[in-house]
């Protein structure tokens, strides 16, 4: 594994866990926007990004950029809610997006 991916992988892992928690907490609840739908997409994006970085794929930068975009989308929707799990999810998504953009640069 490329050691320069370490902080991005860690951010993706935290984002994945926080999105999973948000998804579980929102299960069965009404949402005024795309939360928890965005969490499902963010979980998948983070997992794919982790896999591509862990294998030092030639496509890791492209996946990181896409992951950043999906994380921003998720953060926009989750931070509109007052629930603590949504706020935590949004914060993790923003951090992940920032780390992914560093990789994509």
N, C-alpha and C positions, 0 to 999 in steps of 0.2 A: 504494500500500500504506500502511496505517495504521502509522506509525512505532512506536506503542506495542506492536505485535506483534513487534518485532525480536528481543528476547531469547527469546521463546517459540518463534518460528520456528527460531532457532538451536538451542534445546534439543531441539525436535522433530527437526531434521536430525541432530543427534548421536545421539539415541536411535534413530532409524531406522537409521543406519549401524551402531551397536553391536548392535542387535537382528539386523540382517542378518548380522553377523559371528558372533554367537552361534548363529544358525540354521545357518550353514554349518559351524561347528565341531561342532555337535551332530548333524549329519547322519550317519545310520547308527548312532548311539550310543543305548543304552537310557537312558531318563530315568525317574526315580522320581515325576515329577509332570508338569505340563503344559508344561514347557520341552522342546522348542522350539515347541510349538503356540502358546504365548502370544506368542512372538516374531513369528510370522506375523501375528497379530491386531494386535500393537503397531505393526508396520511399516505396515500398512494404516491404522490409526488416525492415526498421525503424518503420513502422507502426506496423508490427507484434511484433517486439521487445518491443515497448512501451506497447502494449496490454498484453504481457506476464509478463512484469515487474509490470504493474499496478495491475494485478490480483495476483501478488506474486506467479506465477506458479512455480512448481517444475522444469520446463523446461526453465526458464528464462535465466539461464547461457548458455545453449546450443544455444538458440536463439541469445543471445548477441554475442557469438563467431561467429556464422554465419553472423550476421549483420556486425561485424567488418571486416570479409573477403570481404563481398560485398561492404562495404564502401571503403576499400582499392582499390578494383578493379575499382570502380567508380572514385575515386580520381586520380588513375593512368591515366585514359583516359581524364578526364576533365582538369587536370593540363597541359596536352599537348597542350591545346588551349590557345590563347592569350586573348580571351574575358574575360571581368571582371566577368560576371556571371559564367563562367566556373571556373575561379580562386577562386571565393567565394565558389562555390560548392565543389571544391576539398579541400579547407581549412576546411569547415564544415564536410566533409566526414572523413578527417584525425582526427579531434577532436572527432567525434562520434566513430570512430574505437578505439581510445585510451580509451575513457570512457567505451565502450562495453567490451574491454579486461580486464579492472579493475573488471567488474562484473563477467566475465567468469572465472577469476583466482580463 
